Amino acid sequence: MRNISSKTYIAIEVVLYIACNCGEKTVRTKDICEFQNVTLRYLEHIMQILVKHKILKSVRGPKGGYLLYKDRRKILLSDIFVAMDDIENCSEKDKSPIFDEIALPLSVEVNATIEAKLSETTIQDLYQRLQSSGDPLVSKNVSEFII
């Protein structure tokens, strides 16, 4: 069965944080580290993967930082999962007949359900949930990012 790694959770939170805070300006890595309570070294690897997969855009220079690569309505959670799966180390476990006959088919069904949900859920959906909850993170007036 698919295990959701802490890096994947952090990646989702990072993208959502940037969606809530970027507007037309970049979000600094330092601010993300403070919000996530993670080290810069740990976060940089995740950010590089998200940039590589065109989920985030990196901007260099004095006003550098990160922006969403595309509108938050077009970023699917499955995009983030696929990106983070690229860095996960999957260890092979000894497989028994019970695994092959019972656990593996169940795992395939569960993963298909998860994939379907992830493929229909966007960062915008999570952003709207945050707005509904009254979370102060989205109380800022962030302009829409539309191309």
C-alpha positions, 0 to 999 in steps of 0.5 A: 500500500502507498505510504505517504512520506513526510516529504510529500506532506511537506511538499503539499504544505509548501505549495499551499503556503506559496499559493496563499502568500505569493500573489505577484511577489515571490515567497522566500525560502527562509519564510517557508523554512520558518513556517514548516519548521524544517532546515534549509538543506532539507527543504531545498531538495524538495523545492528542486524537485517541485521546480523540476516538475514545473509545480513551482518556479524559482526566481533568482536575485535580490527579490528571488524566491518561489512562485507557483508555476501555474495557476493553483486551479491547475496544480493537482495533488497527483502532480505533487505525489508524482514529483515526490515519488521520484525521490522516494526509495522503495525497498523490496520486501519479501513477498509471501503467497498471502501478499500476492493473493490478498494484499497486493490486489487490495493495495492496487484497488486502494491506490487506484482510489487514491490516485483518482482523488488526487487527480481531481483535487487541486491546490485551489481546492485546498486553498478554499478549505483553508479560507472556509476554516478561517485560517489566518494564512489566507486572510491576506489579500492574495491576488489571483494568478492567471495567465 
